[in-house]
């Protein structure tokens, strides 16, 4: 015991050199990657990529967009070219002539029984191919389907972007000023939202010519309500925060506080709501075109293609399959993508 006490007295500050070891080894001091510091957007990307359903949905949407622009150029037909001698041809793809499907054969159900016919062989058009078949006017359904997809996506995206600008500005201003301003703006929004969309579109058709611009205008009138409500709710939640009060104390203008302080903090909710709004706009456009209030012929959209093919559904059911399938994929994938973005952008849902 006395030897230990004596050694401690001889050591400087009461410690020996080998009492502590400097951890200079890089392998020993490596930071655990599971708990490493990560930026917000990097963490958002990691959470999004971990959601396989959202990633697959994004890939499908990009594939459909690619075909919407490249598909009409992949054949020699145009979306408006008619050939009555080649009407109601079943789908036929090169290389599938001897296969059970896509060989041009069509099964017709008649009162006397079913019958297999091949319009290509019947009319001697053995060198003709319609990948999705042809309609009652002899137009190529492949070209018309992808052209209609392009038109539907264009209408939906443009209408949603306009609605985001209007609804975002309306909701932020209403929530920021509050009081009589908020009350008056919300009553106006309730009146606009209470008018049926079909009534608005019908009245617009009486004043304006049917077309893409009219449909976009009709969607623009009512679709901004949802975005304005989300923006107003976020504004009411954030406008009393410390950083907003600090900016107001330092003399920042209302415009600066709304669009420079509040808006960047709700970008996640905006992106999510935008993704949810796109399928709604696509479905609304398809519905309007289906009931005859869409774009005029020979232009086409997914809704007008479904409407045209519906009349021949009992005899030539293949004509309605491509537009319905693409419309269903767009609706499903955009909703799954929006759900994945909501989980990735909202830190509160990280561990849910």
C-alpha positions in Angstrom: 0.0 0.0 0.0 2.8 2.3 0.8 4.5 1.5 -2.5 1.3 2.6 -4.4 1.0 5.8 -2.5 4.7 6.5 -3.1 4.3 5.9 -6.8 1.3 8.2 -7.0 3.3 11.0 -5.3 6.1 10.5 -7.8 3.7 10.9 -10.8 3.0 14.4 -12.1 -0.6 15.5 -11.1 -1.0 12.1 -9.5 -1.4 10.2 -12.9 0.9 7.9 -14.9 1.4 8.1 -18.7 -0.4 4.8 -19.3 -3.5 5.7 -17.2 -5.1 7.2 -20.3 -4.8 6.1 -24.0 -5.2 8.6 -26.9 -7.8 7.2 -29.3 -6.1 8.3 -32.5 -7.0 5.2 -34.5 -9.5 6.0 -37.2 -11.2 2.6 -37.1 -11.8 2.9 -33.4 -13.2 6.4 -33.6 -15.5 5.8 -36.6 -18.9 7.4 -36.1 -21.9 5.1 -36.2 -23.5 5.7 -39.6 -27.0 4.9 -38.1 -26.9 8.0 -36.0 -24.7 10.3 -38.1 -25.9 13.8 -38.7 -28.0 14.1 -41.9 -29.4 17.2 -43.6 -33.1 17.6 -44.0 -33.4 17.0 -47.8 -30.9 14.1 -47.6 -33.0 12.5 -44.9 -36.1 13.1 -47.0 -34.5 11.4 -50.0 -33.4 8.4 -47.9 -37.0 8.0 -46.4 -38.5 8.3 -49.9 -36.2 5.7 -51.4 -37.0 3.4 -48.6 -40.6 3.4 -49.7 -40.6 0.9 -52.5 -44.2 1.6 -53.5 -43.6 5.3 -54.0 -40.4 4.6 -56.0 -42.1 2.2 -58.3 -45.0 4.7 -58.7 -42.6 7.4 -59.7 -40.9 5.1 -62.2 -44.3 4.2 -63.7 -45.3 7.8 -64.0 -42.1 8.7 -65.7 -42.6 5.8 -68.1 -46.1 6.9 -69.0 -44.9 10.5 -69.5 -42.1 9.2 -71.8 -44.6 7.3 -73.9 -47.0 10.2 -73.9 -44.4 12.3 -75.8 -42.6 9.5 -77.7 -45.5 7.1 -78.4 -47.2 9.0 -81.1 -43.9 9.2 -83.1 -43.4 5.4 -82.9 -45.9 4.6 -85.7 -46.6 6.0 -89.1 -50.2 7.0 -88.1 -51.4 10.3 -86.7 -54.1 10.7 -84.1 -56.6 12.2 -86.6 -55.9 10.0 -89.7 -59.0 8.0 -90.7 -59.1 4.9 -92.8 -62.6 3.4 -92.9 -61.4 0.3 -94.8 -59.4 -0.6 -91.7 -61.9 0.2 -88.9 -62.3 -2.0 -85.8 -59.0 -3.9 -86.3 -58.0 -5.9 -83.2 -54.5 -5.3 -81.7 -51.7 -6.7 -83.8 -48.0 -6.4 -83.0 -45.1 -7.5 -85.3 -43.7 -10.9 -84.2 -46.9 -12.0 -82.5 -48.6 -13.2 -85.7 -48.4 -16.9 -84.5 -49.1 -16.1 -80.8 -52.5 -16.4 -79.0 -52.6 -12.7 -78.3 -51.8 -9.5 -80.4 -52.2 -11.4 -83.6 -55.2 -9.5 -84.9 -57.8 -12.1 -84.0 -61.0 -10.9 -82.3 -63.7 -13.0 -80.7 -67.2 -11.7 -81.5 -70.2 -13.0 -79.4 -73.3 -13.3 -81.5 -76.8 -14.7 -80.9 -75.8 -17.9 -82.8 -72.5 -18.3 -80.9 -69.0 -16.9 -80.8 -66.9 -16.3 -83.9 -63.2 -15.6 -84.4 -62.4 -13.0 -87.1 -59.2 -11.3 -88.3 -59.8 -8.1 -90.1 -56.3 -8.0 -91.4 -56.5 -11.3 -93.2 -60.1 -10.7 -94.3 -59.2 -7.5 -96.1 -55.8 -8.6 -97.2 -53.9 -6.1 -95.0 -51.3 -8.6 -93.9 -48.6 -5.9 -93.8 -50.6 -3.6 -91.6 -50.2 -3.4 -87.8 -52.2 -1.5 -85.2 -50.5 -2.1 -81.8 -53.7 -1.2 -79.8 -56.1 -1.8 -82.7 -58.1 0.7 -84.6 -61.4 2.4 -83.7 -64.8 2.7 -85.5 -63.3 5.4 -87.9 -60.1 3.4 -88.6 -57.9 5.6 -86.4 -54.8 4.1 -84.7 -55.6 3.6 -81.0 -51.9 3.5 -80.1 -51.3 7.0 -81.3 -54.6 8.4 -80.0 -54.1 6.8 -76.6 -50.7 8.4 -76.0 -51.8 11.7 -77.5 -54.8 11.7 -75.2 -52.5 10.9 -72.3 -50.3 13.8 -73.2 -53.4 16.2 -73.4 -54.8 14.9 -70.0 -51.4 15.3 -68.3 -50.9 18.8 -69.8 -54.4 19.9 -68.7 -53.9 18.5 -65.2 -50.4 19.9 -64.6 -51.2 23.4 -65.9 -54.4 23.6 -63.9 -52.8 22.3 -60.7 -49.9 24.8 -61.0 -52.3 27.7 -61.5 -54.4 26.4 -58.5 -51.3 26.2 -56.3 -50.4 29.8 -57.1 -53.9 31.1 -56.5 -54.8 28.9 -53.5 -51.4 29.3 -51.8 -51.5 33.1 -52.0 -55.2 33.2 -51.0 -54.7 31.0 -48.0 -51.5 32.6 -46.7 -52.9 36.1 -46.9 -56.2 35.0 -45.3 -54.5 33.3 -42.4 -51.9 36.0 -41.8 -54.2 39.0 -41.5 -57.0 37.1 -39.8 -60.0 39.0 -38.3 -62.5 40.5 -40.8 -60.2 39.9 -43.7 -60.0 36.2 -43.0 -63.7 36.0 -42.4 -64.6 37.7 -45.6 -62.1 35.7 -47.7 -63.3 32.4 -46.2 -67.0 33.2 -46.9 -66.1 33.9 -50.5 -64.2 30.6 -50.7 -67.2 28.7 -49.3 -69.5 30.3 -51.9 -67.2 29.3 -54.7 -66.8 25.8 -53.3 -70.6 25.4 -53.0 -71.2 25.8 -56.7 -71.2 22.4 -58.4 -68.3 22.0 -60.8 -70.5 20.6 -63.6 -72.7 23.7 -63.5 -69.7 26.0 -63.8 -68.3 24.0 -66.7 -71.7 23.9 -68.5 -72.0 27.7 -68.2 -68.5 28.2 -69.4 -69.3 26.0 -72.5 -72.1 28.4 -73.3 -69.8 31.4 -73.2 -66.4 30.0 -74.3 -65.5 27.6 -77.1 -64.9 24.0 -76.0 -61.2 23.3 -75.8 -58.1 22.8 -73.6 -58.2 26.4 -72.3 -61.8 26.2 -71.3 -61.2 23.0 -69.3 -58.2 24.5 -67.6 -60.2 27.6 -66.7 -63.0 25.4 -65.3 -60.6 23.4 -63.2 -58.8 26.6 -62.1 -62.1 28.2 -60.7 -62.7 25.5 -58.0 -59.6 23.4 -57.5 -57.7 26.0 -55.6 -60.0 25.7 -52.5 -58.1 22.7 -51.1 -54.7 24.3 -51.3 -56.0 27.6 -49.8 -57.3 25.7 -46.7 -54.0 23.9 -46.2 -52.0 27.2 -46.6 -54.3 29.0 -44.2 -54.1 26.3 -41.5 -50.3 26.3 -41.7 -50.2 30.1 -41.5 -52.4 30.1 -38.4 -50.0 27.5 -36.9 -46.8 29.3 -37.7 -47.5 33.0 -37.6 -47.0 33.3 -33.9 -43.7 31.5 -33.8 -40.6 33.2 -32.4 -38.8 33.7 -35.7 -41.9 35.4 -37.2 -42.3 37.7 -34.2 -38.5 38.5 -34.5 -38.9 39.4 -38.1 -41.9 41.6 -37.4 -40.1 43.3 -34.6 -37.1 44.0 -36.9 -39.5 45.8 -39.3 -40.1 43.1 -41.9 -43.0 43.8 -44.2 -46.1 41.5 -44.3 -45.1 40.4 -47.8 -41.6 39.4 -46.6 -43.0 37.5 -43.6 -45.6 35.6 -45.7 -43.4 34.6 -48.6 -39.9 34.6 -47.2 -40.5 33.3 -43.6 -43.7 31.2 -43.7 -43.7 29.8 -47.2 -40.3 28.0 -47.1 -41.4 26.2 -43.9 -44.5 24.7 -45.5 -42.9 23.5 -48.8 -43.4 19.9 -47.8 -47.2 20.2 -47.4 -47.4 22.1 -50.7 -45.6 19.4 -52.6 -47.7 16.7 -51.0 -51.0 18.5 -51.8 -49.9 19.2 -55.3 -49.2 15.5 -55.9 -52.7 14.7 -54.5 -54.3 17.4 -56.7 -52.9 16.1 -60.0 -54.9 12.8 -60.1 -58.0 14.7 -59.1 -57.5 17.0 -62.0 -56.9 14.1 -64.4 -60.1 12.4 -63.2 -62.1 15.6 -63.5 -60.9 16.2 -67.0 -61.7 12.6 -67.9 -65.2 12.9 -66.5 -65.9 16.1 -68.3 -64.7 14.6 -71.6 -66.7 11.5 -71.0 -70.0 13.4 -70.6 -69.2 15.4 -73.7 -67.9 18.7 -72.2 -64.3 18.1 -73.1 -62.1 19.0 -76.0 -63.6 18.9 -79.5 -62.7 16.3 -82.1 -60.4 15.3 -83.7 -58.4 16.1 -80.5 -58.6 13.5 -77.8 -58.0 12.9 -74.1 -58.3 9.8 -71.9 -61.9 10.8 -71.1 -63.0 11.2 -74.7 -61.3 8.0 -75.7 -63.1 6.1 -73.0 -66.4 7.8 -74.0 -65.9 6.8 -77.7 -64.9 3.2 -76.9 -67.8 2.8 -74.4 -70.2 2.9 -77.4 -68.4 -0.2 -78.9 -67.7 -1.9 -75.6 -70.1 -4.9 -76.2 -68.7 -5.6 -79.7 -65.1 -4.4 -79.6 -64.1 -4.4 -75.9 -60.4 -4.1 -76.7 -60.8 -0.4 -77.6 -61.6 0.7 -74.1 -58.8 -1.2 -72.3 -55.7 1.1 -73.1 -57.2 4.4 -72.0 -58.8 2.9 -68.9 -55.6 1.1 -67.9 -53.5 4.2 -68.3 -56.0 6.4 -66.4 -56.1 3.8 -63.6 -52.3 3.7 -63.4 -52.0 7.4 -63.3 -54.6 7.8 -60.6 -53.0 5.0 -58.5 -49.4 5.9 -59.0 -49.9 9.7 -58.3 -51.7 8.8 -55.1 -49.0 6.4 -53.9 -46.4 8.9 -54.9 -48.1 11.6 -52.9 -48.5 9.3 -49.9 -44.8 8.5 -50.1 -43.8 12.1 -50.3 -46.0 12.9 -47.3 -44.2 10.3 -45.2 -40.8 11.5 -46.4 -41.4 15.2 -46.0 -43.1 15.0 -42.6 -40.5 14.3 -39.8 -43.4 13.4 -37.4 -44.1 10.3 -39.5 -40.5 9.1 -39.5 -41.1 6.4 -36.8 -44.7 5.6 -37.7 
